[in-house]
Every structure is written in structure tokens, then in C-alpha cells.
């Protein structure tokens, strides 16, 4: 029964069906912003000032918000969409929206982190520090929850439980949103107000007590 789900979703992209739809990307962002505030509070209470399990839910939801926004961007006030599939997000944002360089590399790594969380294979990585080599760049940026030892570290998912990593992920998603909105000069005016939602207090830009307190009141 459930195997037809992917085909059904693709058909919604390729042929406009009857019925109602609404924007959801900003709803996802609002929920994940509240998760970020909870993460900030949990990290501040932790022994190292960084540990937080909220990233496990937050990173997949951040990617869902990008996925949802692409659907909205491509279909709002248009009879048909030029996008036929959205299963390879990194390739799509590069080819269709011109995202390149460090933003694209960050986005690719964020997608892989999402994959590690939504399709967990939390068995040994075969590396001395329990971190997979294909994500070595993330560790080199100092984003993980780590002991700092190269000959032994926390397990993979424990290293992912990092508020610093969550903060970085928000920055990556913001940059991708901005790039998509700016990609077509003829449509910038239609979507530029959305960028205001990527600022405090709705979208965390710092961990200041005032901003986090405002979000926590909404939890």
C-alpha cells in the first residue's frame, strides 16, 4: 500500500490536481526555531555548554522547510512547475538556483547529516574517532560535540548532539533560502517579504537570552 507514495508525490509536482494546498515552509521554520530555543537552554545547562539532543529533530525539519519552500516557490501563482523531482536537493539548488561554493558544500554536508539522522546506521565507523571520513569537513569546522581526542571520541550520534552544529545548520538554511529568493530577478518582489521571517525573533540569529526567552514563551 505505502509503496505508491513516492509516485503520488511526484505526480503532484508534474500534473496539477484538483483540491486545496497551502504554504508550509514557514510553519516548519517556526517549529524548528522553537526547537532551537529549547536546544539553547539544554546546551547551557549541560556540562560542556554545548550538548543538545534537539538537533536530532531540528536538522531534518530544517531540510523539510527547504524542500517545502521549493515546492511553493515553483508552484505559487504558476499553472505548472518546471521542477519534476525534488529528491536530489543539492543538485537541484545548484542547477536551478545557482548555489555554488561554500554554501553548496555546507548544504551537501547538511543533507548527509540529515540522512544519518533519518536513516540511522549507528554502528562503528571504522575510524579512530568514531566519525565517518566522508563528513570529516564538519568535524574540522569544530561543530561537533567532541572530547577532542583523535584516538577515541563519542559515538557518531553523540557527536551530532551539538548545539553549535544546530546553530551552523540554521545559517546554512538561511543562506539557501536567500539564494533561492534572489535567483530570479522577476520574482524577487513576490518573495522578498519572506526573508523577514529569517530574522529574530522568529528565526534565531544568536543565543541571546532575550531572543531565546521570546521563543520559549511560544513553546
Helices and strands as residue ranges (DSSP letters): G 2-4, H 5-14, H 25-45, H 55-75, H 89-97, H 101-118, G 133-135, H 136-140, H 156-160, H 163-182, H 188-191, G 192-198, H 209-216
